[in-house]
Amino acid sequence: MSIILRLKPGENQNSLLKRFKYQVKNELVIEEARARMAYVKPSQVKQEKLKEKKRKIREFKRELDKV
C-alpha cells in the first residue's frame, strides 16, 4: 500500500502534492492508521459488521418502499 508519485514534466510541486493527497484519501491510508491505533477485539469487529449489514438492509428496504 505504498504511494509512489513522480513529478511529471512541466508539473509544479503544488499539483504533485494535490495528487498525493487525492491518492492518500482514495486508498484510505489515514482511516487504516486510525483503526490500527487501538486494538479492537474480534467480537467487536463482528458486531460492527453485523450492525453495518443491518443498516444497509434498512436503507435498501427504504429504497424499495419509495418505488
Secondary structure as GFF3:
##gff-version 3
##sequence-region A 1 67
A	DSSP	alpha_helix	13	26	.	.	.	ID=ss1
A	DSSP	alpha_helix	29	36	.	.	.	ID=ss2
A	DSSP	alpha_helix	42	66	.	.	.	ID=ss3
###
